[in-house]
């Protein structure tokens, strides 16, 4: 859902859905999917032109 929201520029919905997903993925320790969720979070920040935040999430993803 998050990727679709990003594509149509519904960034509030994208943020809400990715945050919910991250919470679940962290609890379940699904690291591969967590990396993908972090990358989606990066995409949201890039669309918002919040480059420092985007870089932080990208670096977080890269660590995994």
Secondary structure as UniProt FT lines:
FT   HELIX           2..7
FT   TURN            8..9
FT   HELIX           11..28
FT   HELIX           31..47
FT   TURN            48..49
FT   HELIX           51..63
//
